[in-house]
Structure formats: C-alpha cells, structure tokens
C-alpha cells in the first residue's frame, strides 16, 4: 500500500509561483510513474503532468511552458513547479503514483486570485 502526502498549496496572485511537493511511502520499489492531477469545482479531474522513473514527462497543453514536473526517484518524491499562474489554475491538486495500481494523495488546494 502506497501513501501519498502533498504539500505546498496556497493562495497566490495571478502571475505568481508555487511549488508543490508529494512524498510517497509504503513501497520498497521504485515507483514507475508519478504525476499531478487537478480538479476544479464542477469539473472532472484532469492530468496536469506526469513523470516516469526514467524521466519521461508529459504535460497538459494548458500548462506547457509554465509548469515543470520533477522527481527524486530514490526519495520517492515528485514536485510541480508552477509559474505564471492563472486564475484558471485554481483547483485541488492531487498527487498520483502508479505501481501496479493507482494511488492518490488527499490533495492540496491552489487558489490563484485575479
């Protein structure tokens, strides 16, 4: 069983930056894929970015050029550097880890004020 805990959310003005962190525990093995999803009120949860243990990344078109995902594979950490934030980035951000099954963190709120 993998446990995930996110941190780093908060309130920021348009154009500002935040860095989210996610710590995984409970697995002795390297986690093949870790990523970030978000869910805004009234909308479906969507992929923001993902990163394989080999360093392959994938981004939603809406965040390309503004967000950067990175991982510390050994420490089982994943980060999301978010720059040039927009009000439409406001959402609960969830960390996800895939290792045979999908595991989710409880989420961290990001609010971007206009």
N, C-alpha and C positions, 0 to 999 in steps of 0.2 A: 504494500500500500504506500503510495507516494503522497506526501503532504506538501502543499504549496502555500507560501505566505507572501503576499505582495506588500510593498510599501512605496512611499514617495508621492502619492497623490496629493491633491490640494487645490487651492484656488489661485489662478494666475490671470493676468490681463492678456488681452489679445497681443500676439507678438512675443509673448514670454516663453519661457522654457521650463520644463520639468523633467526629472529623471526618475523613472520607475524601476524598482528592483523586485526580483522574485527569488526566493530561496526555496529549494526543494530538499526534502529529507525523506528518509524511509526506503531509499533504493541503494543497493550496493553497486548497481551497474550504471554505466554511462547512459544518460537519457538521450535517445536518438533525436528527438525533436522537442524544442521548447518554443513557446510563442506567446504572443499577446493578442487578445481579442477585446472588443469593447461592445457595450450595449447602451445605447441612448434611450431615453424614455420613449416608449411607444414603438421602438424599432427592434429588429432582430439583432441578435449578437452577430458580429462580423469580425473577420480576421483583420488584424492590423499589421502584424509582421510575425514571421517565424524564422527559426534558425536551426539548422541541423547540427549535429555534433561535429560534422566536417566543415562547418562554416558556410554552408549554402543558405542564403537568405531569400526571403520572399516578402514583398510589401504590397499592401493595398495601394491602388493608384492614388487614392486621396491623400496618402501620407508620404509618397515617394519624394525624396529631396528634403523632407522636413524631419522625419523620424529615422532613427538608427537603432537597430537591434544588435545586441552583442551578448556573448555568453562566456562564462568561465565554466568549461565543461567539467573540470576536476572538482571545483567547489559547488557544482550544480546550481549555479546562479544564472539568471538571464536578466538583461537590462533593456530598457527602452528609453533612449534619449529623444525627447520631444522638443523640437524648436519651432519657432514661428507658429505658435499655437493659435488656433482659430476658435470662435465660439462653437462651431460645428464639431469640434473635437471633444466637447463636453460629453462625458459618458462614464459609466463604470468600466474600468479596465480590469480584465481578468488574465491571469497567467495560466497557461495550459502546458502540460507535459504529456508527451506520448511515449509510453514504454509498455507495449502490449495492449494497454488500454489508455483512454484519455483521462487525465486527472486535471482538476480545476482548483484554483485558489478561490477565496471568498470574494475577491475583487477589491479595488481601491477607486475611490471617486476622484475624477478630474473635472474641475469646473473652470471654464475659460470665459471670463467676462468681456463684454464688448465695450 
